[in-house]
Amino acid sequence: MTVIELGDRLESVSVARFTPGLITELGVTLLGRDFTAADVGQRVAILGEDFARAHYQRPSDALGQFVRVDGEMHTVVGIAPHGFRFPLGLKSLWLPSAAGPPPRFVRAIARLRPHLAFAQAAELTTASTSGDLDGRAVRLAPLVTATPAAKQSVILAIAAMACLLLVGIANASNLALADIIQRSGELAVRRALGASALALVRQLLIETGLRAAMAVALAVLAVRASLDAIASGVPRILTYGSLRPIELDWRALIFAATLTAIMACVAAVAPCVQSFRSDLQRGLQDAVPQIASHSLARNALMVVQLAGTLVILSAAAILVNGFARLIHLSPGYEINGVSVVQLRLPPWRYSDKDRTEVALRALRSETMSLPAVTEASITDGMPLFMSLQSAAELETSDGVVLQGSESPLGFAFVDEGFFSTLRIPMLSGSPLNDATREPRVVITRSLAERLWPKQDAIGKSLRLSIDEPWVIVAGIVADVRLGYFDDALGNYAVFMNRASARNPLLFQMLVVRSNATTGSIEATLRPMITRVLPGAAVINVRSAGDFVADERAKTRFVTQLTSALAMIAIVMSMLGVCGAFWRTVHQRRREIGIRLAVGAEPADVVRMVLVESLGVVAWALLTGLPLSVAASFAVKPFLFEVSPVDPATMSAVVVLLIGCAMAAAYLPARYASRVDPIQALRVQ
């Protein structure tokens, strides 16, 4: 992050540097021009369209304007198009590569030759550069690599939508089968008059194609209307490595439309082919064809619907159960009433550490003088947002090291008001004191017990690495979370007094506890920050609750997506079951009328239909439960403190599915019980 100045406005933005012509080589069209060889080492810049639009009336108005970057004026020569993400993540400002020798770490972009495998390219790169880089190493890697979280989320989404597609195909096939049965007399007459099976299939395909085209058109309109809302709901952790924003892609659209058309045709043709196997003479004689010969296919399709719904519903239920536990997990401090102001100090104004600390203490003092503020603290990190290093690098003066430890170690430079502001319990010792120049630290209980088991850690010495100075343990606090809630990051944390920092800390957090809203706190603090810390850029002002919600974003997104698909599947299955039994009851009304005429009670008819539906549900449970267990294990990476096979959750899902199926079958059953026997017996 870099602080830039646009007139009297300060912004903290992401910046990237690259060699001239790279944007053009990537096929990106700029408003203005790309960097040229003459721009190397010069003070020119390219702005992102979104950033330019936010600060100028039109993006083109930014061309030729000046922005101050790191204290130096740069001329805007180009505007990158909306959504341009390079190298990785969303950037707002690009600068030409600096003149002189390259830095020690350089990322080069190359396009592989056609038909050259990546592994082969890596070997050729290593062989051709060995001995020519003055001891530097070269590693070839893909430009874009999906994060494990993104891979898991996409795989889970595809699997859930595949189950939903299966439910939809079974639903459509069942409706098509019912329609074929209803029209079997018409089809039999057409066959008797000389129509070939191919001609009849072609007619059904045309009818189905028209319906599918209408469905695709409605789906496209729905996606276009909801795409922004869907994209905004995808957490940044899943899209950080992407080179382009989420948008409607014509290739994905063609694939989805083609798949929908194929599945619709399969759903329509399969029952049609089955009907052609029936006896033509019987079809001509029966004005109202019986469906006994088709009951097995109908029930099998309903079993597929309910089994697919059970799989999605089980995954959604176990995710909801885990997310409910995640919501109640504390990050290690009391988040209510806490607002966090993230600041970026420009290095050209705050290069002197002592003067910077004086200014930051003045900011904290003025903040605490506000009537609505009860506590305030200055820090460069807090639970869930701490710098991390390997715990294996830490050692104590007693010679204890955490070799082999996979847990990271979080560390932050804090002031004396940090623990009281966040209300992190102090278990022993004393909090840090700003007046103390001697380096001191406060550590978490888990770290103290690991380093000095059954000993008092107060007064002991440790250092974070071999290059860091020794510091004295002044206190022990309760454990805090270091990172994502659903990641096992451990609870090893070290909080150091700000005097032990060697250089000015340019990224700062002003943590405020108050009885006012975050919005009102922001309105009060922004002018104060401008006055007390000239040139400091406010990155954002958010409540601690918002930051904590962001940490749960990955699990929340997957849970919401799976739950939405499960609700759609339930509705589709209920409609399918209700429609199938309604058609069955309607086509069996003569039989039902005879039953009522010979003395059957309406309740007996209702019971008959419900028992049939219960048999279908039983087969669906036998088929779907093993698949549901497998689906529950598939979502294990997104679960928190809950077993993939939770008996209570699975039982609730089974009861819900049975209840929904019975409710869907009850309406047809009730309709069947009200059939007039006389009218039913007149049906030929």
KOLVEX-136927 format. One line per field, with one value per residue (C-alpha): x, y, z; residue number from 0. Coordinates in nm, 3 decimals, padded with zeros to 5 digits. Layout:
% KOLVEX-136927
east	[X|...] $
north	[Y|...] $
up	[Z|...] $
resi	[NUM|...] $
This chain:
% KOLVEX-136927
east	[00.000|00.123|-00.007|-00.083|-00.210|-00.469|-00.490|-00.589|-00.710|-00.503|-00.555|-00.386|-00.377|-00.221|00.067|00.255|00.563|00.648|00.849|00.716|00.484|00.363|00.000|-00.009|00.146|-00.134|-00.386|-00.531|-00.653|-00.572|-00.729|-00.421|-00.098|00.117|00.461|00.746|01.120|01.166|00.943|01.178|01.272|01.044|00.758|00.457|00.165|-00.134|-00.453|-00.730|-01.062|-01.256|-01.012|-01.016|-01.396|-01.416|-01.201|-01.283|-01.602|-01.488|-01.193|-01.045|-01.024|-00.744|-00.510|-00.238|-00.319|-00.059|-00.059|00.196|00.337|00.582|00.621|00.703|00.474|00.377|00.189|-00.105|-00.048|-00.300|-00.620|-00.649|-00.996|-01.250|-01.166|-00.802|-00.623|-00.250|-00.023|-00.267|-00.549|-00.715|-00.465|-00.534|-00.198|00.082|00.432|00.714|01.006|01.276|01.609|01.927|01.992|01.682|01.574|01.667|01.318|01.182|00.876|00.900|00.602|00.649|00.421|00.502|00.562|00.277|00.272|00.543|00.451|00.490|00.725|00.947|00.954|01.058|01.349|01.464|01.445|01.656|01.918|01.951|01.983|02.214|02.534|02.419|02.225|02.493|02.359|01.992|01.739|01.474|01.141|00.883|00.524|00.181|00.070|-00.259|-00.294|-00.626|-00.608|-00.712|-01.016|-01.123|-01.073|-01.272|-01.553|-01.579|-01.575|-01.844|-02.057|-02.026|-02.118|-02.422|-02.539|-02.489|-02.723|-02.969|-02.945|-03.018|-03.325|-03.437|-03.387|-03.585|-03.859|-03.881|-03.874|-04.158|-04.367|-04.284|-04.383|-04.715|-04.773|-04.689|-04.933|-05.200|-05.138|-05.086|-05.420|-05.328|-04.986|-05.142|-05.380|-05.088|-04.894|-05.198|-05.231|-04.875|-04.662|-04.320|-04.166|-03.894|-04.154|-04.323|-03.991|-03.905|-04.234|-04.167|-03.813|-03.943|-04.194|-03.927|-03.676|-03.919|-03.975|-03.600|-03.535|-03.789|-03.630|-03.281|-03.400|-03.561|-03.246|-03.021|-03.242|-03.238|-02.859|-02.802|-03.033|-02.871|-02.507|-02.389|-02.554|-02.403|-02.055|-02.067|-02.143|-01.830|-01.562|-01.230|-01.035|-01.195|-01.128|-00.796|-00.589|-00.822|-00.714|-01.065|-01.382|-01.682|-01.892|-02.124|-01.902|-02.046|-01.860|-02.012|-02.350|-02.328|-02.220|-02.509|-02.764|-02.640|-02.641|-02.994|-03.119|-02.959|-03.096|-03.442|-03.443|-03.327|-03.597|-03.862|-03.744|-03.680|-04.047|-04.152|-03.935|-04.077|-04.432|-04.359|-04.289|-04.649|-04.915|-05.059|-05.397|-05.433|-05.351|-05.627|-05.885|-05.825|-05.956|-05.810|-05.489|-05.389|-05.055|-04.980|-04.713|-04.547|-04.567|-04.220|-04.060|-04.261|-04.162|-03.797|-03.786|-03.936|-03.677|-03.402|-03.554|-03.580|-03.238|-03.069|-03.253|-03.141|-02.775|-02.786|-02.997|-02.759|-02.458|-02.641|-02.760|-02.415|-02.268|-02.532|-02.460|-02.088|-02.139|-02.372|-02.088|-01.844|-02.061|-02.043|-01.664|-01.486|-01.172|-01.029|-01.160|-01.494|-01.596|-01.907|-01.850|-01.508|-01.426|-01.098|-00.934|-00.666|-00.397|-00.109|00.167|00.372|00.740|00.863|00.683|00.722|01.078|01.174|01.054|01.046|00.856|00.611|00.543|00.486|00.229|00.053|00.036|-00.114|-00.378|-00.465|-00.484|-00.721|-00.932|-00.975|-01.087|-01.399|-01.717|-01.834|-01.495|-01.411|-01.080|-00.837|-00.517|-00.254|-00.126|-00.002|-00.202|-00.479|-00.633|-00.720|-00.495|-00.150|00.181|00.281|00.610|00.716|00.701|01.012|01.223|01.143|01.380|01.412|01.713|01.677|01.751|01.392|01.297|00.978|01.147|00.898|00.606|00.362|00.176|00.250|00.350|00.159|00.320|00.220|00.357|00.099|00.067|-00.034|-00.406|-00.429|-00.549|-00.796|-00.942|-01.004|-01.076|-00.835|-00.806|-00.467|-00.399|-00.075|00.196|00.129|00.037|00.294|00.391|00.464|00.711|00.930|01.211|01.328|01.186|00.911|00.644|00.314|00.247|-00.061|-00.127|-00.077|00.266|00.369|00.261|00.446|00.772|00.776|00.546|00.466|00.680|00.610|00.689|00.700|01.054|01.175|01.348|01.284|01.357|01.152|01.451|01.827|01.837|01.605|01.702|01.615|01.296|01.152|00.806|00.605|00.262|00.042|-00.300|-00.577|-00.548|-00.657|-00.726|-00.450|-00.625|-00.923|-01.174|-01.198|-00.820|-00.628|-00.373|-00.310|-00.296|00.073|00.100|00.354|00.261|00.563|00.580|00.621|00.961|01.108|01.027|01.345|01.185|00.878|00.560|00.390|00.079|-00.124|-00.458|-00.641|-00.866|-01.151|-01.406|-01.708|-02.082|-02.133|-02.179|-01.883|-02.024|-02.032|-01.686|-01.552|-01.706|-01.533|-01.195|-01.121|-01.072|-00.874|-00.642|-00.588|-00.489|-00.275|-00.118|-00.077|-00.039|-00.169|-00.419|-00.725|-00.758|-01.097|-01.300|-01.497|-01.642|-01.463|-01.776|-01.733|-01.373|-01.474|-01.754|-01.498|-01.296|-01.603|-01.674|-01.550|-01.759|-02.056|-02.051|-02.034|-02.306|-02.537|-02.479|-02.541|-02.846|-02.994|-02.945|-03.097|-03.405|-03.443|-03.408|-03.674|-03.918|-03.850|-03.894|-04.215|-04.357|-04.242|-04.391|-04.712|-04.744|-04.667|-04.919|-05.177|-05.149|-05.160|-05.471|-05.637|-05.564|-05.676|-05.998|-06.208|-06.037|-06.071|-06.441|-06.497|-06.325|-06.547|-06.858|-06.797|-06.763|-06.412|-06.393|-06.226|-05.969|-05.881|-05.810|-05.592|-05.407|-05.354|-05.191|-04.977|-04.858|-04.752|-04.562|-04.404|-04.274|-04.113|-03.953|-03.822|-03.645|-03.511|-03.367|-03.205|-03.049|-02.965|-02.833|-02.499|-02.453|-02.543|-02.271|-02.021|-02.141|-02.100|-01.737|-01.687|-01.775|-01.545|-01.292|-01.570|-01.690|-01.603|-01.625|-01.884|-01.854|-01.942|-02.175|-02.367|-02.658|-02.882|-02.833|-02.887|-03.200|-03.339|-03.273|-03.450|-03.751|-03.764|-03.752|-04.025|-04.240|-04.200|-04.276|-04.585|-04.702|-04.653|-04.850|-05.131|-05.296|-05.336|-05.450|-05.713|-05.828|-05.857|-06.075|-06.324|-06.375|-06.746|-06.797|-07.078|-06.878|-06.571|-06.760|-06.872|-06.509|-06.436] $
north	[00.000|00.350|00.692|00.919|01.277|01.407|01.779|01.799|01.438|01.152|00.790|00.463|00.249|-00.069|00.001|-00.217|-00.148|-00.315|-00.267|-00.064|-00.231|-00.506|-00.389|-00.371|-00.718|-00.851|-00.721|-00.454|-00.132|00.180|00.522|00.734|00.541|00.264|00.316|00.347|00.286|00.659|00.636|00.407|00.588|00.882|01.018|00.900|00.683|00.484|00.497|00.237|00.343|00.281|00.493|00.773|00.768|00.805|01.123|01.288|01.367|01.145|00.901|01.091|01.404|01.235|01.231|01.492|01.548|01.516|01.273|01.276|00.926|00.882|01.258|01.294|01.434|01.195|01.271|01.047|00.919|00.633|00.487|00.108|-00.036|-00.139|-00.466|-00.480|-00.683|-00.714|-00.864|-01.011|-00.849|-00.520|-00.238|00.133|00.270|00.147|00.297|00.224|00.017|00.215|00.296|00.130|-00.227|-00.441|-00.524|-00.858|-00.998|-00.959|-01.117|-01.172|-01.252|-01.491|-01.668|-02.035|-02.161|-02.363|-02.731|-02.673|-02.840|-02.639|-02.895|-02.892|-02.512|-02.512|-02.747|-02.538|-02.219|-02.365|-02.502|-02.182|-01.947|-02.149|-01.961|-01.636|-01.473|-01.399|-01.651|-01.574|-01.851|-01.868|-02.037|-02.079|-02.066|-02.015|-01.653|-01.740|-02.017|-02.076|-02.069|-02.386|-02.200|-02.102|-02.456|-02.610|-02.357|-02.402|-02.783|-02.775|-02.533|-02.748|-03.064|-02.896|-02.761|-03.104|-03.251|-02.970|-03.038|-03.406|-03.308|-03.082|-03.353|-03.605|-03.347|-03.264|-03.634|-03.706|-03.425|-03.540|-03.896|-03.776|-03.572|-03.871|-04.088|-03.821|-03.798|-04.169|-04.195|-03.908|-04.060|-04.401|-04.248|-04.072|-04.399|-04.582|-04.321|-04.386|-04.143|-04.286|-04.292|-04.059|-03.802|-03.814|-03.778|-03.484|-03.316|-03.366|-03.233|-02.917|-02.863|-02.927|-02.704|-02.412|-02.458|-02.485|-02.169|-01.977|-02.113|-02.012|-01.661|-01.617|-01.753|-01.510|-01.218|-01.335|-01.374|-01.032|-00.874|-01.048|-01.073|-00.765|-00.888|-01.235|-01.095|-00.865|-01.164|-01.355|-01.296|-01.145|-01.449|-01.647|-01.388|-01.230|-01.424|-01.360|-01.139|-01.021|-00.943|-01.174|-01.109|-01.286|-01.487|-01.590|-01.922|-02.016|-01.897|-02.115|-02.414|-02.370|-02.316|-02.621|-02.840|-02.722|-02.799|-03.145|-03.236|-03.107|-03.318|-03.627|-03.568|-03.548|-03.823|-04.097|-04.124|-04.095|-04.392|-04.593|-04.515|-04.639|-04.982|-05.009|-05.197|-04.984|-05.163|-05.099|-04.734|-04.706|-04.886|-04.701|-04.348|-04.293|-04.499|-04.659|-04.578|-04.901|-04.991|-04.653|-04.644|-04.792|-04.524|-04.251|-04.368|-04.410|-04.050|-03.928|-04.131|-03.955|-03.614|-03.680|-03.849|-03.556|-03.316|-03.517|-03.489|-03.110|-03.064|-03.272|-03.071|-02.743|-02.853|-02.960|-02.633|-02.428|-02.621|-02.551|-02.186|-02.139|-02.253|-02.030|-01.722|-01.771|-01.811|-01.517|-01.373|-01.328|-00.979|-00.800|-00.665|-00.470|-00.094|-00.117|00.083|00.047|00.322|00.188|00.446|00.455|00.706|00.837|00.752|01.090|01.265|01.010|00.882|00.981|00.714|00.931|01.218|00.970|00.816|01.160|01.240|00.905|00.951|01.296|01.139|00.883|01.152|01.370|01.068|00.975|01.330|01.282|01.245|00.924|00.750|00.538|00.379|00.415|00.246|00.272|-00.056|-00.207|-00.528|-00.689|-01.035|-01.171|-00.905|-00.971|-01.016|-01.383|-01.568|-01.926|-02.019|-02.233|-01.914|-01.813|-01.908|-01.838|-01.751|-02.101|-02.252|-02.359|-02.354|-02.465|-02.676|-02.871|-02.653|-02.593|-02.321|-01.966|-01.693|-01.367|-01.042|-00.677|-00.352|-00.212|00.070|00.065|00.100|-00.193|-00.465|-00.246|-00.112|-00.459|-00.600|-00.887|-01.042|-00.995|-01.325|-01.234|-00.971|-00.618|-00.453|-00.263|00.092|00.355|00.528|00.216|00.227|-00.124|-00.381|-00.579|-00.819|-00.968|-01.323|-01.545|-01.822|-02.103|-01.972|-01.932|-02.288|-02.420|-02.237|-02.269|-02.553|-02.550|-02.236|-01.867|-01.697|-01.345|-01.208|-01.469|-01.360|-01.455|-01.331|-01.372|-01.476|-01.481|-01.130|-00.978|-00.849|-01.026|-00.900|-00.956|-01.110|-00.856|-01.019|-01.306|-01.259|-01.492|-01.661|-01.474|-01.584|-01.507|-01.552|-01.705|-01.859|-02.180|-02.227|-02.393|-02.114|-02.172|-01.914|-01.821|-01.442|-01.186|-00.822|-00.588|-00.236|00.024|00.130|-00.200|-00.121|-00.041|00.166|00.385|00.180|00.320|00.102|00.185|00.107|00.348|00.122|00.307|00.179|00.407|00.417|00.582|00.432|00.375|00.631|00.909|00.812|00.834|01.177|01.303|01.137|01.217|01.595|01.519|01.280|01.536|01.795|01.577|01.353|01.566|01.352|01.033|00.842|00.681|00.340|00.269|00.302|-00.005|-00.167|-00.464|-00.666|-00.600|-00.719|-01.034|-01.094|-01.071|-01.347|-01.571|-01.475|-01.795|-02.027|-01.789|-01.774|-02.151|-02.201|-01.946|-02.084|-02.445|-02.347|-02.154|-02.450|-02.680|-02.459|-02.460|-02.838|-02.876|-02.657|-02.844|-03.182|-03.079|-02.951|-03.266|-03.501|-03.301|-03.283|-03.653|-03.771|-03.520|-03.657|-04.012|-03.943|-03.771|-04.063|-04.316|-04.137|-04.422|-04.673|-04.437|-04.385|-04.761|-04.788|-04.514|-04.669|-05.007|-04.854|-04.711|-04.405|-04.080|-04.129|-04.468|-04.300|-04.037|-04.311|-04.507|-04.211|-04.118|-04.477|-04.484|-04.158|-04.290|-04.589|-04.354|-04.156|-04.478|-04.575|-04.220|-04.241|-04.578|-04.435|-04.087|-04.143|-04.303|-04.021|-03.768|-03.904|-03.869|-03.512|-03.426|-03.539|-03.334|-03.014|-03.099|-02.820|-02.566|-02.714|-02.579|-02.789|-03.024|-03.378|-03.436|-03.714|-03.541|-03.768|-03.482|-03.291|-03.596|-03.692|-03.342|-03.355|-03.690|-03.566|-03.248|-03.443|-03.684|-03.393|-03.203|-03.513|-03.593|-03.233|-03.241|-03.566|-03.456|-03.217|-03.485|-03.729|-03.486|-03.427|-03.804|-03.838|-03.589|-03.769|-03.812|-04.188|-04.133|-03.890|-04.112|-04.422|-04.235|-04.194|-04.430] $
up	[00.000|-00.092|00.006|-00.288|-00.294|-00.539|-00.470|-00.105|-00.094|00.047|-00.058|00.031|-00.282|-00.418|-00.657|-00.908|-01.121|-01.453|-01.770|-02.064|-02.313|-02.081|-02.074|-02.453|-02.476|-02.257|-02.512|-02.283|-02.445|-02.245|-02.248|-02.318|-02.368|-02.227|-02.076|-02.326|-02.293|-02.233|-01.922|-01.728|-01.409|-01.499|-01.292|-01.493|-01.385|-01.510|-01.304|-01.285|-01.440|-01.119|-00.918|-01.179|-01.196|-00.818|-00.821|-01.153|-01.339|-01.627|-01.636|-01.930|-01.711|-01.515|-01.817|-01.778|-01.410|-01.135|-00.842|-00.562|-00.503|-00.215|-00.205|-00.576|-00.846|-01.127|-01.449|-01.542|-01.897|-01.918|-01.773|-01.737|-01.815|-01.554|-01.381|-01.495|-01.226|-01.260|-01.137|-00.880|-00.692|-00.772|-00.826|-00.859|-00.973|-01.198|-01.230|-01.476|-01.357|-01.181|-01.347|-01.225|-01.109|-01.049|-00.695|-00.545|-00.599|-00.953|-01.111|-01.487|-01.710|-02.003|-02.249|-02.311|-02.662|-02.818|-02.713|-02.448|-02.119|-01.801|-01.640|-01.947|-01.948|-01.581|-01.654|-01.951|-01.744|-01.462|-01.702|-01.909|-01.611|-01.385|-01.310|-01.470|-01.185|-00.925|-00.675|-00.733|-00.791|-01.063|-01.003|-01.280|-01.159|-01.321|-01.333|-01.166|-00.910|-00.740|-00.361|-00.175|-00.041|-00.394|-00.526|-00.243|-00.282|-00.660|-00.636|-00.369|-00.572|-00.886|-00.692|-00.533|-00.867|-01.025|-00.763|-00.830|-01.204|-01.137|-00.935|-01.219|-01.482|-01.277|-01.222|-01.592|-01.687|-01.448|-01.591|-01.943|-01.854|-01.715|-02.029|-02.251|-02.056|-02.089|-02.465|-02.526|-02.703|-02.935|-03.005|-03.070|-03.326|-03.498|-03.513|-03.650|-03.924|-04.035|-03.834|-03.762|-03.417|-03.546|-03.654|-03.315|-03.137|-03.361|-03.269|-02.897|-02.938|-03.104|-02.823|-02.561|-02.742|-02.736|-02.363|-02.303|-02.507|-02.299|-01.979|-02.094|-02.185|-01.843|-01.675|-01.864|-01.762|-01.401|-01.400|-01.555|-01.299|-01.001|-01.113|-00.922|-00.603|-00.649|-00.723|-00.420|-00.200|-00.303|-00.036|-00.141|-00.022|-00.307|-00.581|-00.481|-00.736|-01.031|-01.319|-01.403|-01.208|-01.189|-01.497|-01.741|-01.976|-02.313|-02.307|-01.972|-02.100|-02.413|-02.205|-01.960|-02.238|-02.432|-02.123|-02.036|-02.388|-02.391|-02.049|-02.142|-02.457|-02.267|-02.008|-02.281|-02.516|-02.257|-02.148|-02.513|-02.613|-02.326|-02.435|-02.789|-02.643|-02.525|-02.719|-03.000|-02.994|-02.622|-02.670|-02.933|-02.719|-02.391|-02.400|-02.057|-02.048|-01.725|-01.574|-01.392|-01.646|-01.590|-01.210|-01.167|-01.387|-01.215|-00.867|-00.972|-01.093|-00.766|-00.577|-00.776|-00.696|-00.325|-00.301|-00.475|-00.246|00.057|-00.049|-00.090|00.222|00.435|00.320|00.384|00.729|00.846|00.713|00.894|01.214|01.186|01.095|01.393|01.618|01.432|01.491|01.866|01.868|02.026|01.862|02.210|02.284|02.326|01.985|02.087|02.078|01.909|01.595|01.406|01.199|00.965|00.880|00.634|00.711|00.416|00.470|00.338|00.627|00.905|00.875|01.231|01.476|01.790|01.626|01.475|01.817|01.969|01.700|01.747|02.124|02.066|01.840|02.106|02.374|02.171|02.080|02.445|02.523|02.308|02.519|02.349|02.373|02.677|02.565|02.274|02.163|01.889|01.744|01.420|01.469|01.670|01.700|01.354|01.196|01.333|01.155|01.148|01.153|01.216|01.584|01.528|01.505|01.864|02.145|02.516|02.728|02.882|02.541|02.470|02.101|01.927|01.661|01.454|01.559|01.273|01.461|01.352|01.594|01.585|01.696|01.721|01.866|02.109|02.360|02.725|02.649|02.410|02.648|02.835|02.508|02.367|02.714|02.676|03.025|03.191|03.372|03.548|03.547|03.426|03.095|02.894|02.987|02.722|02.955|02.972|02.716|02.793|02.546|02.716|02.591|02.694|02.570|02.552|02.799|02.543|02.451|02.816|02.895|02.590|02.663|03.043|03.149|03.522|03.566|03.609|03.278|03.428|03.415|03.165|02.843|02.481|02.130|01.812|01.601|01.608|01.457|01.719|02.066|02.389|02.560|02.905|02.961|03.161|03.153|03.035|02.873|02.766|02.426|02.114|01.757|01.508|01.176|01.000|01.238|01.037|01.018|01.299|01.345|01.713|01.988|02.012|02.022|02.143|02.212|02.227|02.360|02.088|02.222|02.101|01.735|01.543|01.265|01.230|01.200|00.889|00.905|01.215|01.372|01.597|01.805|01.976|02.228|02.252|02.299|01.957|01.612|01.384|01.139|01.398|01.523|01.167|01.112|01.428|01.381|01.015|01.071|01.385|01.200|00.923|01.183|01.413|01.145|00.830|00.521|00.685|00.468|00.626|00.461|00.615|00.933|01.032|01.339|01.489|01.417|01.044|01.054|01.239|00.985|00.704|00.867|00.855|00.493|00.327|00.543|00.534|00.152|00.108|00.369|00.208|-00.142|-00.041|00.166|-00.126|-00.358|-00.094|-00.067|-00.445|-00.448|-00.177|-00.367|-00.692|-00.523|-00.349|-00.675|-00.852|-00.592|-00.572|-00.951|-01.001|-00.744|-00.866|-01.219|-01.082|-00.876|-01.170|-01.402|-01.138|-01.050|-01.199|-00.971|-00.675|-00.758|-00.754|-00.416|-00.274|-00.432|-00.268|00.077|00.115|00.338|00.219|00.495|00.342|00.008|00.176|00.359|00.037|-00.141|00.161|00.205|-00.160|-00.115|00.205|00.011|-00.240|00.045|00.202|-00.120|-00.150|00.202|00.131|-00.183|-00.060|00.293|00.186|-00.066|00.203|00.433|00.148|00.082|00.451|00.442|00.124|00.312|00.604|00.518|00.585|00.914|01.257|01.573|01.426|01.293|00.926|01.041|01.318|01.426|01.537|01.213|00.992|01.187|01.147|00.772|00.739|00.936|00.725|00.398|00.511|00.629|00.301|00.093|00.300|00.274|-00.104|-00.132|00.100|-00.146|-00.416|-00.147|-00.026|-00.386|-00.433|-00.122|-00.267|-00.598|-00.682|-00.740|-00.991|-01.200|-01.176|-01.295|-01.606|-01.719|-02.012] $
resi	[0|1|2|3|4|5|6|7|8|9|10|11|12|13|14|15|16|17|18|19|20|21|22|23|24|25|26|27|28|29|30|31|32|33|34|35|36|37|38|39|40|41|42|43|44|45|46|47|48|49|50|51|52|53|54|55|56|57|58|59|60|61|62|63|64|65|66|67|68|69|70|71|72|73|74|75|76|77|78|79|80|81|82|83|84|85|86|87|88|89|90|91|92|93|94|95|96|97|98|99|100|101|102|103|104|105|106|107|108|109|110|111|112|113|114|115|116|117|118|119|120|121|122|123|124|125|126|127|128|129|130|131|132|133|134|135|136|137|138|139|140|141|142|143|144|145|146|147|148|149|150|151|152|153|154|155|156|157|158|159|160|161|162|163|164|165|166|167|168|169|170|171|172|173|174|175|176|177|178|179|180|181|182|183|184|185|186|187|188|189|190|191|192|193|194|195|196|197|198|199|200|201|202|203|204|205|206|207|208|209|210|211|212|213|214|215|216|217|218|219|220|221|222|223|224|225|226|227|228|229|230|231|232|233|234|235|236|237|238|239|240|241|242|243|244|245|246|247|248|249|250|251|252|253|254|255|256|257|258|259|260|261|262|263|264|265|266|267|268|269|270|271|272|273|274|275|276|277|278|279|280|281|282|283|284|285|286|287|288|289|290|291|292|293|294|295|296|297|298|299|300|301|302|303|304|305|306|307|308|309|310|311|312|313|314|315|316|317|318|319|320|321|322|323|324|325|326|327|328|329|330|331|332|333|334|335|336|337|338|339|340|341|342|343|344|345|346|347|348|349|350|351|352|353|354|355|356|357|358|359|360|361|362|363|364|365|366|367|368|369|370|371|372|373|374|375|376|377|378|379|380|381|382|383|384|385|386|387|388|389|390|391|392|393|394|395|396|397|398|399|400|401|402|403|404|405|406|407|408|409|410|411|412|413|414|415|416|417|418|419|420|421|422|423|424|425|426|427|428|429|430|431|432|433|434|435|436|437|438|439|440|441|442|443|444|445|446|447|448|449|450|451|452|453|454|455|456|457|458|459|460|461|462|463|464|465|466|467|468|469|470|471|472|473|474|475|476|477|478|479|480|481|482|483|484|485|486|487|488|489|490|491|492|493|494|495|496|497|498|499|500|501|502|503|504|505|506|507|508|509|510|511|512|513|514|515|516|517|518|519|520|521|522|523|524|525|526|527|528|529|530|531|532|533|534|535|536|537|538|539|540|541|542|543|544|545|546|547|548|549|550|551|552|553|554|555|556|557|558|559|560|561|562|563|564|565|566|567|568|569|570|571|572|573|574|575|576|577|578|579|580|581|582|583|584|585|586|587|588|589|590|591|592|593|594|595|596|597|598|599|600|601|602|603|604|605|606|607|608|609|610|611|612|613|614|615|616|617|618|619|620|621|622|623|624|625|626|627|628|629|630|631|632|633|634|635|636|637|638|639|640|641|642|643|644|645|646|647|648|649|650|651|652|653|654|655|656|657|658|659|660|661|662|663|664|665|666|667|668|669|670|671|672|673|674|675|676|677|678|679|680|681|682|683] $
